[in-house]
Amino acid sequence: MAVEEATGMGSLFEELEVREAAARVRLEELPAAVVELTLRLVKVREDLSRLEITRETVAQVLAELSAPKAEEDAVAEDAHADRPDIPGAR
């Protein structure tokens, strides 16, 4: 029985060594993974920033393009307000 226990303990220690070696490998790989994820995070943040700026610029351009039309419509309404013979005049 003592031989079986010694053999069992020997394989237990061997298994622990295998697990320790695997943990060391993972430990060595993680810093590189952190660097890769950090670079990806920076790129995604830059992409998001560009998209936000693009959206804001498009909204501004559309507002500027529609502002003169709105002003023209308001002026036209004012000009026709006192002319009952023109359709749409008040």
Buried (B, 14 or more C-beta within 10 A) or exposed (E): EEEEEEEEEEEEEEEEEEEEEEEEEEEEEEEEEEEEEEEEEEEEEEEEEEEEEEEEEEEEEEEEEEEEEEEEEEEEEEEBEEEEEEEEEE
